[in-house]
Amino acid sequence: MVFLTRIEHFNAAHKLYNAAWSKEKNEEVFGKCANENWHGHNYELHVTVKGEVAADTGFVINAQILSKLVKQFIIEELDHKNLNLDVEFMKEKLCSAENLAIAIWHQLTPHLPEGVNLHSVKLYETPKIFVEYFGS
């Protein structure tokens, strides 16, 4: 089994806000991230796939194909968007880094070629904080 990771970047705005809570409760729990005027991040995304190396190519997956899939189904959907308002696969979800990583997993998985499996989605929200999801 070999693991291959593609790293991409995107910029997006969001806010953390639970509509079932008062403004005060949201501010208490989410702090500045509950700002009603949004805030943004320069995200770094690591997508790691795994599989057996094909004898005819020496690849788990052609890196250009993986790049194209990540850009088409993830980056183009997220880059310079408001995660709460503009991203269909984040509608009705609290836009935390955790939920975004899970949504990215589910968005990308159906598009991977046969024999290539998603191993992890690692999402850096800042240089000091990231989440990692390994599927469920």
Steps between C-alpha positions, in 0.01 A plus 500: 500500500634841398370840611506808276417851624393801296520844666277787389411844635177695502364812663152512644283692744263358759357552841427260778146553614240265642157637407344319797703715739481866594753748367655509847536122518659490153747771599576316825572170321646617167648837595622704202407214267132588559551846348181580309712659226695175442872437507737315268782251489777400264443126515753231414350167396686168499319218320662160549398201292619140529520200277723248333758611249396413144762291322450682169537858632675474836222721644231460762326770297640740246573815704357716221168314522489541878579869462221544245246321723590704809487826306172419322299359789651684798707810422268644234208452741673666797755755383401863564155393617294552811477147643170573675326650197669396175601135545220253435665212686534716813139623508325437831831404667695688760806609302770379738828362368388158622176507303676640195757217501219241523309670217813509282543125558144427390526738204819343363459127574249417222731644235811295574588227250450135586778364720584843646362574845499818701719457808472842662401860461717738701381860508709783643282793600803692624868406519439399863175303477387219275255213495546160348221264391542132413143418398239313694 
